[in-house]
Amino acid sequence: TTQVLSREVLFSKLLKQIGAAMPANTSLTDLKIGKTEGGIDLTAVASNYVTASQVQVNLQDPNNKIFDKADIINIVCNANNIVDPRYPCTINIRARFGKNASYFFISPTGAKS
């Protein structure tokens, strides 16, 4: 767990929710909690530009209850990707944690931290 704005993130729940929201032909490759309060940076790879942009749409979708907001930092596509030709596009997203997301740790008293 990591403490964010006096609340603890349970990464096992967060990763499960992100994984369920990822569209087909994409893969989460990195996530970082930086100095941005209440947020996280994610990197994913995708089969094409449209699929890469769908990652952002899915992560921000209120029905998925993951993030309040997800902004695309950039999408870069390289048709000659030799690391993994299935995923020529990389998307970087900065997302803000949802205020009532289920991945926040619940204290023994039952109140969210």
Residue pairs with C-beta under 8 A, 6 or more apart in sequence:
1 8
1 9
1 10
1 11
1 105
2 8
2 9
2 11
2 33
3 9
4 33
4 37
4 38
4 97
5 37
5 38
5 97
6 113
7 104
7 105
7 112
7 113
8 104
8 105
8 113
9 33
9 97
9 103
9 104
9 105
10 103
10 104
10 105
11 103
13 102
13 103
14 66
14 101
14 103
17 64
17 65
17 66
17 101
17 102
17 103
18 28
18 31
18 42
18 59
18 66
19 28
20 64
21 58
21 59
21 61
21 64
21 66
22 28
22 44
22 55
22 58
23 46
23 51
23 54
23 55
23 58
24 51
25 46
25 47
25 48
25 51
25 86
25 87
26 44
26 45
26 46
26 47
26 51
26 52
26 54
26 55
26 87
27 44
27 45
27 46
27 87
28 42
28 43
28 44
29 43
29 44
29 45
29 90
30 41
30 42
30 43
31 40
31 41
31 42
31 43
32 40
32 41
33 39
33 40
33 41
34 40
34 41
36 94
38 96
38 97
39 94
39 95
39 96
39 97
40 94
40 95
40 97
41 73
41 92
41 93
41 94
41 95
42 59
42 92
42 93
42 94
42 95
43 90
43 91
43 92
43 93
44 52
44 55
44 90
44 91
44 93
45 52
45 84
45 87
45 89
45 90
45 91
46 52
46 54
46 55
46 87
46 89
46 90
46 91
47 86
47 87
47 88
47 89
48 77
48 88
48 89
49 75
49 77
49 89
51 89
52 75
52 77
52 89
52 90
52 91
53 72
53 75
53 91
55 91
55 93
56 70
56 71
56 72
56 91
56 93
58 64
59 66
59 67
59 70
59 93
59 95
60 67
60 69
60 70
60 95
65 98
65 100
65 101
65 102
66 95
66 98
66 101
66 103
67 95
67 96
67 97
67 98
67 101
68 96
68 97
68 98
68 99
69 95
69 96
70 93
70 94
70 95
70 96
71 93
71 94
71 95
72 91
72 92
72 93
73 92
73 93
73 94
74 91
74 92
75 89
75 90
75 91
75 92
76 89
76 90
77 88
77 89
77 90
78 88
78 89
79 88
80 88
81 87
81 88
97 104
100 112
104 112
104 113
105 112
105 113
106 112
106 113
107 113
